[in-house]
Amino acid sequence: MDYYFQSFQSSFVFINFERWPEIFFFFLCFLSLGLYFKHNSQAINYWPFLGTLPSLLWNSNQLPQWLTEVFNSLGRGSFFIDGPIFSNLSYLVTCHPQNIEHILKTNFNNFPKGPDFKEVFDILGDGIFNVDSDQWKVQRRMAHAGFISAEFKTLVAKMSGKEVEDQLVPFLVHVAKQGTTIDLQEVCSRFAFDSSISVIFGRHERYLSLGLPSNELAEAADDAEEAVLHRHTMPVFLWKLLRLLRVGRERKLSKAHKKVDAAFHEFISQKRVSLLKGVKTVDLLSSYIQSCDDLAKSDKFLRDAMLSLFIAGRDTVASGLIWFFWLVSINPSVEMKILKELKHLLFSKKKDDEADQETKWPWIFDSEDLKGLVYMHAALCESLRLYTPVPLNSKAVLKEDVLPDGTLVKPGMQIILSFYSVGRMPWIWGEDCLEFKPERWIDADTGKLRHEPMSKFFAFNAGPRSCLGKEISFVQMKSAIAAVLFNFHIEVVEGHHVCPKPFIALQMKHGLKVNVKIRATNK
Ligand code: HEM
């Protein structure tokens, strides 16, 4: 025992304490290299001192794809991203369906959005996306009341049909006749903007029309979203400093903020006036104002609430549509099956004496009829699975908890739910997970939609905070899809490179350049 004590003492003497910084440095190097070799996979690197932060920053422009690569290379559904030593920065990233279910449903109260989310998305104010607990409950109750009203649902169906008939289809007819190449992503984005404004404010903006007019609100929203996204690619202190100094994208954001505020305050005051005059309109803003809730007396409350709904509806629907059109264009057999289903629907609607008559062109389907189309629904779900419009979601942790896959999470930690990766894991969807196969949603025996895939499909979130606009977004997307595919043939320009660009919703980095051909009239 003495011997050990003495040798311990002598080694103590041997260490020159004036050189402790070097010793400490070498100790850290040793530790970090150990971690580097222990944890490194091809897709993620644990750097000495810096943790995984360099990998995260390096891949911040293609986060959903990179996270998917890491999951695949590690061969598991959860991993940690750690910041530099002593930084306290720790993210758990997961795509494990049971973890996601646990976080979004089973132990919902333990995983709020947290204050960081609100800080980055400060432009949304106290809208539904930015709030937790009681504030969220109030917003959810008011929004829910608007969404479930039968009158509102009827109006959405009517308005979607009208936007398709009066704007989308005439625009494509013109393009097809001119033979010009267009960016279909821009068309989808304009269509979604108009749909969103009509559902929320009952207004017809006609952002999608010949000549592609400019629109201050749409452009301000784009600028704002781009700047908010940019905040994710730099340390918090840096974007806060840029905000304080009002330079770069932060300057753009502040200008966009003012423009959005001005437009929304104008829409709100006009709506108040028209409701006072007794003009009856069915839209979400009217439903909030007429709710008689004290909160609805505040223009600031309405501005925040409507802005969240606007962002929720515009970007997601545009994203859902563009990836669908692209996937269908490169999978002609799927396109044929959708057309077959549409033709069948059309002929079943024709009266006996009309059966032999030429079908009027362009043909616009009634959105109510589209609800029953199994194959189209399956194809749309399949496209949302592969190109999930909201690729990532983030949650904070209140109390320590163990997730179903055994991962321990602690207060202060941030969790990233990678919905994009969920759809691309062979162990979740099978070896053919990267293939566009609507059939996986259909029961081969009954020909009906299968329920099982829904348990691992998080495109619309899940649990108490699941998407309130799911039903109306299907109505809007199906109306557009049916009209576009039935009346036109979309050809992607040869050599056009398609790759995802995360925006608030998943977009195409280079847009989608297409030529539009008129499809031969169907009898
Ligand atoms: C393809 C279309 C859509 C997709 C994929 C989608 C997806 C989602 C997702 C993932 C969330 C959770 C977001 C979060 O927790 O941060 C969400 C929430 C929400 N969505 Fe959608 N959405 C779509 C369309 C719409 C539309 C058209 C509206 C309404 C105009 C809408 C209204 C909402 C609302 C109000 C919430 C907040 C729910 C809450 O926090 O309680 N969504 N949506």
Boltz pocket constraint, residues with backbone or C-beta under 6 A from the ligand:
constraints:
  - pocket:
      binder: B
      contacts: [[A, 128], [A, 129], [A, 140], [A, 143], [A, 199], [A, 308], [A, 309], [A, 310], [A, 312], [A, 313], [A, 314], [A, 316], [A, 317], [A, 320], [A, 389], [A, 390], [A, 393], [A, 458], [A, 459], [A, 460], [A, 461], [A, 464], [A, 465], [A, 466], [A, 467], [A, 468], [A, 469], [A, 470], [A, 472], [A, 473]]
      max_distance: 6.0
